[in-house]
Amino acid sequence: MMKKMSSSNDSKNKPLRDDESVTNVDLPDESEKTVISAGGTMSRKIAAAGKTPPSIMMLEGPAGYVGKQWPIEKSEMIIGRSMTSQVFVDDKSVSRSHAKIVLRDDDVFVMDLESSNKTVVNHEPLSPMIPMKLKDNDTVKTGNVLFKFRERGSLEAHALEQLQEKSERDPLTGAYNKGALLQRGQESFKRAKLLKVPISIAVFDIDFFKKINDNPVLGHPGGDYVLKELVRVISTKLIRADDFLARFGGEEFVVILFGSNLQQAAEIGERLRTTVESTQFVFNGHQVPVTISVGVATKQNEMSTWDELFAVADGAVYQSKRSGRNRVTTA
């Protein structure tokens, strides 16, 4: 018995997926054919991009900042070397308050704030304190630092936003990664020093994490589950709007507590510890006991760098471990 062969008519009648559309095109010396295109997928990308605010992206400037994008969502944003600037640029060619970005309805303007090295749009220096309307793809130069402006709904800006977010996140847990932590930590330390406000950090390790990975029933999938669930619990229950949670590496995490003094940071560290201890971690029907050792430190007047602050908090973590684990040590 022979199997029925499918004909071209059969393929025409085949139902389309949700992300496909039909387009009729004329081909030379051939009958009319049906072409499948991913119209639905592109429509979704365009719809998502439509929600993307206007933005500026750094094309040339300090290492670590090139490629960074700042969404323009406030009515006014200052570009400058001051730590209070919304677009902070750590470059000596940039004045402390160099230029202002102004958002009015759907229009974006830039204005030079009587800077030392001028603000230049598309190679044309601006007159101080006179706003100029920006168009898509315009370049804005402040000192030696070059930005590109993208209008609202830009597909490129949307793609860059997703790429930037992906580059700053730990792929397993979704927490910020070590690179993002180092950049944010240095910026936050400088800002706290300039504004004379406290900054603290809580560093914590998962106790006996190797035993979870080495457990024949749990293995590395069980360890991955614990890491992801830990971040989910802390992010949803404990992290405030201004806090910054990052995975430093392995089973070590850091929370930057900008504006928190030592007493407040110690209280947050204790809430971290008790919340993790009281959370039920269940993997494939097996309950996994999880606790953390926490070290807390606050910037002191004699500290001059972020690295010094981190080293003190990291040392406090090891003190918690030496003292029996599942505890908070305040440095």
Secondary structure, DSSP 8 states (H G I E B T S, - for coil): -------HHHHHHS---TT-EEEEE--TTS--EEEEE-HHHHHHHHHHHTT---EEEEEESSTTTTT-EEE--SSEEEEESSTT-SEE---TTS-TT-EEEEEETTEEEEEE-S-SS-EEETTEE--TT--EE--TT-EEEETTEEEEEE-TT-HHHHHHHHHHHHHHB-TTT-SB-HHHHHHHHHHHHHHHHHHT--EEEEEEEETTHHHHHH-TTTHHHHHHHHHHHHHHHHHHHT--TT-EEEEEETTEEEEEEET--HHHHHHHHHHHHHHHHHS-EEETTEEE---EEEEEEE--TT--SHHHHHHHHHHHHHHHHHTTSSSEEE-
